[in-house]
Structure formats: C-alpha cells, structure tokens
Amino acid sequence: MAPRRHAARPSALRLLSLAAFCPARPGAAAAAADAGAAGTAGGAAVCLAGRLRALTRTLGLLRENLLPALRPQGGPAADVFLYSPSPTAEELARLGPLLEAPSPVRAVRFDDEGHVLEELGRTHEEVLRQAMRIRGNWLGSTRRELLPGSRDKRAGTGIFMMHAQNECLDMIETRELRRGAEYSHVVFTRTDLRWIFPHPPLDLLRSDFAWVPDSGEDDWGGLYDKHLVVLRSAAHHALGGWRLLRSGRAKRILVDALGEQALRGNDTNTERWLAVRLLAAGLRVARFPLTGYVSCDPGKWVTQVDARLPMHAVGGFVCSEERDGRYPLEHAAVVSFAACLSSAGRVSSSNWSLSAAQRCYCPHPLPARHPGDQFADWLALCRMSERDLG
C-alpha cells in the first residue's frame, strides 16, 4: 500500500493573516514545560460529547482503538467524562457496555439543551448581543433565534458545543478536587467519531504541542475541531469558548485576531474560533493523521459536506453500513492512513512507530519553515526523531 502523503494546508495559509494579531503569550512555553515535567502521573481526562445514538456504531471501536492509546506508558488508564443532550431510554441502553466494570467513566452529565439559549440571553443578554455582531456558525443555534426578536438564526451547533465542552471542564475540575491531583492531559472527542485504527499513543505526542488531527480535508479556515489532545494547562483555552463568550472576551479576542473583517464577513466558524483561541494563548499546534471519521446513522438521509464543492452543488445520500462517512474527503484520508499504518502487520497502537507515522503522513522533502509562521510546528511529527521521545 503506497503511503498517503500529507495534505496541503490551505487553512494555515489563510490564518497567517490573523496570526500577527495573536502574539505568543509570555510564559506559554514555560507552562508547557512545567506541565510536561509533571510526567504521566495525572493521566488523561477524556471529554466524550455528543448524541448517544452514535455509540451504536462507534462505542466498540472507541473502547478498542481510542481509550487504550490514551494510557501513557506506566501511567493510569484514561478517565472518561461523558456529556450528552437529552438522551432517550433507547439511547441510554447503548451506553451500557461503557459502564460495565471496570468502567473508565468518572462522571456523566445529561442536559436538556432546550433552555441553553434562553438562559444565556436572560443572564448575559448584552454580552451575547455584542458577540452576535460577529457573523458565522461559531454561534450556531440550530436555526433557533439567538435572542428574542433578533431574527438571528444560525445554522450549526456552535453554541451548544461550547456549552458541552464547558460541562466537561466542570466535571473534570470537580473530579480533580476530589482526587487531589490534576490530570496531565485533556482530550476532547465526539461520540460520532468511528476509530477504525488506533489513535496515536500519548507517548508519541510531545507535551510542548497542542495536537489537532489532520483529516485530509479543508479545515474551513481554522483547525479541525472534532478531536484534540492538549496538556491540562491548555484545556481552558481549547475548551473554554463558553466561558469566554459569557465573560465578553470572545468578541474582543476575535476582533483582535481577525480585525474588522470579523464584523463584516460571515465566515467566523467553529474551526476558526478554535484556531483563534489556541493562537491567542500562545499554544504551538502540531498535527497527526486522523484515524477516525465522523459517521452517520444508517437509514438517515445525510446532506453531504464536501469542501471541494459550493454549497448549492452538494447533494446527499442515505447513510448505510457500507457508506457512513459524513465527509467524503475525511473518510478517504482516514481509510488511507489506516491502511498504510497497518501495512506493518498486526493492528495495534504499536503500529504507531515514529517511522511509520512519518512514512504514511509526511511529505518528502519537508517544506521549509517561514519566518513568522504561527503554524511552524504543523509538521512537528515529521521533524521529530526517536531522541525527541526520550
């Protein structure tokens, strides 16, 4: 199987213009070093968010290919914090295998999201009204009115995902208080990601980077926002969108980063909002090839999402066992990465040797670094040696 080469990164180039507005935060590197020096004693906290119905097709692979990889060598198993909006009794039944002893689940939170917008508008009306000046699905409201009478109804689930991530942070913080120790890493992931090949082990992901998967698709002007791995010290930046929104800082951060264009355009999406948060915090972003794809529910009609096509040209399909990839380019890249990484033989996290990752993912020769490029660490995995892994 020929290795799947690293995709071009148009989103990084587009974000170079905003990077100048996001200078590195003083002490960010030192904070990362301090956290890395703490070792693996804290283990990983995994925020698993989304509809429980997706677990019908993803839970087995999540247990097999994601959670074991997030256990550092010689460290504790990953702890799971689950958030889901208003599950049905049938959906709750699908959760059963994850709760069987010994269960990795440390906290579960279900929420009726029907009142999230109402509560936000009631307690932070002026803050939300100011944030609404920045268009785009970063404030996606599933086409519901953001404020009564505003007639501002946005596609997507941006607000609800920020809320879900905040719920996860709250559960993690409560657990840390009870056990008297912080986690070393926080991982955000979604219930609808279908991990057909093991996730890279934590020991391969150096602690001085925030790790975002490369899906082989356009990052929509920002960074892939469906899965990420960060140090615990960076979790409030990566998953703190809700707190920034409620404090009024979200609008200021976006305008500082994107300039007045943020108030005129309609392209501030969830991917760009994540990129701005990480850049503003001075975090170094590195990528690894994604080995899980966003799946759909068999039997459901799905509107296809393809960055190569204009929205009016995009069709749909009936999701099935044979065709369940929500994003065609992502699905193709994940299948290709998995095939290349598994070519060494038995499929396990041991397939994630540095040499295999570089063979299946990295361009040859590596592109030159450019002065001032805030994404100079994009290909950090490709520039690493075994010595870097200790």
C-alpha positions in Angstrom: 0.0 0.0 0.0 1.5 3.3 -1.0 1.7 5.8 1.8 -0.8 8.6 1.9 1.0 11.8 1.7 0.4 14.8 3.9 -2.4 17.1 2.5 -1.8 20.7 1.7 -2.8 23.1 4.4 -4.8 25.9 2.9 -6.3 26.9 6.2 -2.9 27.5 7.7 -2.0 29.9 4.9 -5.3 31.8 5.3 -4.8 32.0 9.0 -1.3 33.6 8.6 -3.0 36.9 8.2 -4.7 36.6 11.6 -1.6 35.2 13.4 0.0 38.6 13.5 -2.8 39.7 15.8 -2.1 36.8 18.2 1.4 37.2 19.7 2.7 34.3 21.7 1.7 34.6 25.3 4.7 35.2 27.6 5.5 32.1 29.6 3.4 29.7 27.4 6.4 27.6 26.6 7.5 27.5 30.2 4.0 26.5 31.3 4.1 23.6 28.8 7.5 22.6 30.1 6.4 22.6 33.7 3.3 20.5 32.8 5.4 18.1 30.9 7.8 17.8 33.8 5.0 16.5 35.9 5.1 13.3 33.9 2.2 10.9 33.3 1.1 10.6 36.9 -2.1 12.6 36.3 -3.3 10.5 33.4 -5.7 11.7 30.7 -9.2 13.1 31.1 -11.3 12.3 28.0 -14.3 14.6 27.3 -16.7 12.5 25.2 -19.6 14.6 23.9 -22.5 14.2 21.5 -25.6 12.2 20.9 -25.6 8.7 22.4 -27.3 7.2 19.4 -24.0 7.4 17.6 -22.5 4.9 20.0 -24.3 2.1 18.2 -21.5 2.1 15.6 -18.7 3.8 17.4 -18.5 2.5 21.0 -16.8 -0.8 20.4 -14.1 0.9 18.3 -13.7 3.7 20.9 -13.0 1.2 23.6 -10.6 -0.8 21.3 -8.8 1.9 19.4 -9.0 5.2 21.3 -9.0 4.7 25.1 -6.1 2.3 25.3 -3.9 4.6 23.3 -4.5 7.4 25.8 -2.9 5.5 28.6 0.7 6.7 29.0 3.4 4.0 29.4 3.5 3.2 33.0 0.6 5.6 33.8 -3.1 5.2 34.7 -5.9 4.4 32.3 -7.8 7.4 30.8 -10.8 8.6 32.7 -14.0 9.4 30.6 -16.3 12.3 31.2 -19.5 12.0 29.2 -21.8 14.8 28.1 -24.9 14.2 26.0 -28.1 16.3 25.4 -31.4 14.8 26.5 -30.8 11.1 25.6 -33.8 8.8 25.1 -34.2 5.5 27.0 -33.1 3.6 23.9 -30.0 5.7 23.6 -29.2 5.2 27.2 -29.2 1.4 26.7 -26.4 1.8 24.1 -24.2 3.3 26.8 -24.3 0.1 28.9 -21.1 -1.5 27.7 -19.1 1.6 28.6 -20.4 1.4 32.2 -19.5 -2.3 32.7 -16.9 -2.8 35.4 -14.1 -1.8 35.3 -15.6 1.3 33.8 -13.5 4.3 32.7 -16.4 6.6 33.1 -16.0 9.0 36.1 -18.9 11.4 35.5 -21.9 11.6 33.3 -24.0 14.7 32.6 -27.2 14.9 30.5 -28.8 18.2 29.8 -32.0 19.5 28.2 -30.4 21.9 25.8 -33.8 23.4 25.1 -33.1 26.2 27.6 -29.4 26.9 26.9 -30.2 29.9 24.7 -32.9 31.2 26.9 -30.6 31.1 30.0 -27.7 32.7 28.1 -30.0 35.5 26.8 -31.5 36.1 30.2 -28.2 36.3 32.2 -25.9 37.7 29.5 -28.1 39.5 27.1 -25.8 42.4 26.3 -22.7 40.2 26.1 -24.5 37.9 23.6 -25.8 40.8 21.6 -22.3 42.2 21.2 -21.0 38.7 20.2 -23.7 38.4 17.6 -22.1 41.3 15.7 -19.6 38.6 14.5 -21.4 36.5 12.0 -20.9 32.8 11.3 -21.7 29.5 12.8 -19.3 29.9 15.8 -22.6 30.9 17.4 -24.6 28.2 15.6 -28.0 27.8 17.2 -29.6 25.0 15.1 -31.6 27.8 13.4 -33.2 29.0 16.6 -33.4 32.7 17.4 -30.3 33.7 19.4 -32.2 36.5 21.2 -35.9 37.0 21.2 -36.9 39.3 18.4 -33.4 39.4 16.9 -34.3 37.2 13.9 -30.7 35.9 14.1 -31.0 32.2 13.4 -27.8 30.4 12.6 -27.0 27.0 11.2 -24.8 24.6 13.1 -24.4 23.8 16.8 -21.5 26.1 17.8 -23.2 27.5 20.9 -24.2 24.0 22.1 -20.7 22.5 21.5 -19.2 25.4 23.6 -21.8 24.5 26.3 -20.9 20.8 26.1 -17.2 21.5 26.4 -17.8 23.7 29.5 -19.9 20.9 31.1 -16.9 18.6 30.5 -14.5 21.1 32.0 -16.7 21.4 35.1 -16.8 17.6 35.5 -13.1 17.3 35.2 -12.4 20.1 37.7 -14.8 18.5 40.2 -13.0 15.2 39.8 -9.6 16.8 40.3 -10.7 18.4 43.5 -11.9 15.1 44.9 -8.8 13.2 44.0 -6.4 16.0 44.9 -4.5 15.9 41.7 -4.8 17.4 38.2 -4.8 15.3 35.0 -1.7 15.6 32.8 -3.7 15.8 29.5 -7.3 16.6 28.4 -8.7 15.0 25.2 -11.8 16.2 23.5 -13.6 13.9 21.2 -17.1 13.2 19.8 -19.4 10.2 20.1 -19.8 10.0 16.3 -16.1 9.5 15.5 -15.5 6.0 14.3 -12.0 4.9 15.2 -11.1 2.3 12.6 -7.5 2.3 13.6 -5.7 3.0 16.9 -5.2 6.6 18.0 -1.5 7.6 18.3 -0.3 6.9 21.8 0.2 9.8 24.2 3.9 8.9 24.4 4.2 9.8 20.7 2.6 13.2 21.1 5.2 15.6 22.7 3.8 17.7 25.5 5.0 21.0 24.2 2.3 21.0 21.5 -1.5 21.1 21.2 -2.3 18.2 18.9 -5.0 18.5 16.3 -5.7 15.7 13.8 -5.2 16.2 10.1 -8.4 15.0 8.4 -7.0 15.4 4.9 -9.8 17.9 4.3 -10.0 21.7 4.3 -10.1 23.0 7.9 -12.6 25.6 6.8 -10.1 28.5 7.5 -9.3 27.3 11.0 -8.5 24.0 12.8 -10.3 20.6 12.9 -12.5 20.9 16.0 -13.9 17.5 16.5 -11.0 16.0 18.3 -7.9 17.4 20.0 -5.2 16.5 22.6 -3.8 19.2 24.9 -2.0 19.5 28.2 -4.2 20.1 31.2 -2.8 23.6 31.5 -4.1 24.4 27.9 -7.6 22.9 28.4 -9.2 26.2 29.4 -8.1 27.7 26.1 -9.0 24.7 23.9 -12.4 24.0 25.6 -13.1 27.4 27.2 -15.2 29.0 24.5 -18.3 29.1 26.6 -16.5 30.9 29.5 -15.0 33.4 27.0 -18.4 34.1 25.5 -20.1 34.7 28.8 -17.3 36.9 30.1 -17.5 39.1 27.0 -13.9 38.3 26.0 -14.9 36.2 23.0 -15.8 39.2 20.8 -12.6 41.1 21.8 -10.4 38.1 21.0 -11.9 37.5 17.6 -11.8 41.2 16.6 -8.2 41.4 17.8 -7.3 38.3 15.8 -9.3 38.8 12.6 -9.6 42.6 12.5 -12.6 44.5 11.4 -13.3 41.8 8.8 -14.8 39.8 11.7 -17.6 42.3 11.9 -18.2 42.4 8.1 -17.8 38.8 6.9 -19.8 35.7 7.6 -17.1 33.2 7.9 -16.3 33.0 11.6 -17.0 29.3 12.1 -16.2 26.9 14.9 -12.9 25.8 13.3 -11.7 29.4 13.1 -12.9 30.1 16.6 -10.8 27.2 17.9 -7.7 28.4 16.0 -8.0 31.9 17.3 -8.3 30.6 20.9 -5.1 28.4 20.6 -3.1 31.2 18.9 -4.2 33.8 21.3 -3.0 31.6 24.2 0.4 31.2 22.5 0.0 27.4 22.1 2.0 25.6 19.5 -0.1 23.5 17.2 1.0 20.2 15.7 -0.9 17.7 13.6 -1.2 13.9 13.3 -3.0 11.8 10.8 -6.6 11.2 11.8 -7.7 7.5 12.1 -11.3 8.0 13.0 -14.0 9.6 10.8 -17.3 11.3 11.5 -20.0 8.7 10.9 -23.7 9.0 10.3 -26.7 6.9 11.4 -27.6 4.1 9.0 -31.0 4.7 7.4 -30.9 8.5 7.8 -30.7 11.0 4.9 -27.4 12.9 5.2 -26.5 16.1 3.4 -23.0 15.6 2.1 -20.3 18.0 3.1 -17.5 18.4 0.6 -15.1 21.4 0.7 -14.4 21.0 -3.0 -17.9 21.9 -4.0 -20.0 25.0 -3.5 -22.9 24.5 -1.1 -25.5 24.7 -3.9 -23.8 21.8 -5.7 -23.7 19.5 -2.7 -26.2 16.6 -2.7 -27.0 14.0 -0.1 -27.2 10.2 0.4 -28.9 7.6 2.6 -26.4 6.6 5.3 -25.8 2.8 5.4 -23.4 0.3 6.9 -21.4 0.5 3.7 -21.5 4.3 3.3 -21.4 6.0 6.7 -18.8 8.7 6.3 -20.2 12.2 6.8 -17.3 13.9 5.0 -16.0 12.2 1.8 -12.5 13.6 1.9 -12.1 12.9 5.6 -13.3 9.3 5.2 -11.0 8.7 2.3 -8.0 10.1 4.1 -8.7 8.1 7.3 -9.1 4.8 5.3 -5.8 5.6 3.5 -3.9 6.4 6.7 -5.2 3.3 8.5 -4.2 1.1 5.5 -0.7 2.5 5.4 -0.1 2.3 9.2 -1.4 -1.3 9.4 0.8 -2.5 6.5 3.4 -3.5 9.0 1.2 -6.4 10.2 -0.9 -6.8 13.3 -3.1 -3.7 14.0 -2.4 -2.2 17.4 -1.1 1.0 18.9 2.4 -0.4 18.3 1.8 0.3 14.6 2.3 4.0 15.6 6.1 4.0 15.5 7.5 7.3 14.6 9.0 5.9 11.4 5.6 4.5 10.3 3.8 7.8 11.1 6.4 9.7 9.1 6.3 7.2 6.2 2.5 7.4 5.9 1.9 11.0 6.7 4.9 13.3 5.9 5.7 15.0 2.7 9.2 14.4 1.2 11.1 16.6 1.2 9.7 18.6 4.1 8.7 22.2 3.2 10.9 25.0 4.5 9.8 26.9 7.5 8.8 30.6 7.0 9.7 33.4 9.5 6.6 34.5 11.5 4.6 31.4 10.6 2.5 30.7 13.7 1.9 27.2 12.4 5.6 26.4 12.0 5.0 23.3 14.2 2.3 21.9 11.9 4.6 19.1 10.8 6.4 18.7 14.1 5.7 14.9 13.9 7.6 14.8 10.7 10.6 16.6 12.1 10.9 14.5 15.3 13.5 11.8 16.0 13.4 8.9 18.4 15.6 11.0 20.7 12.8 13.6 21.0 10.6 10.9 22.5 13.0 10.2 25.3 
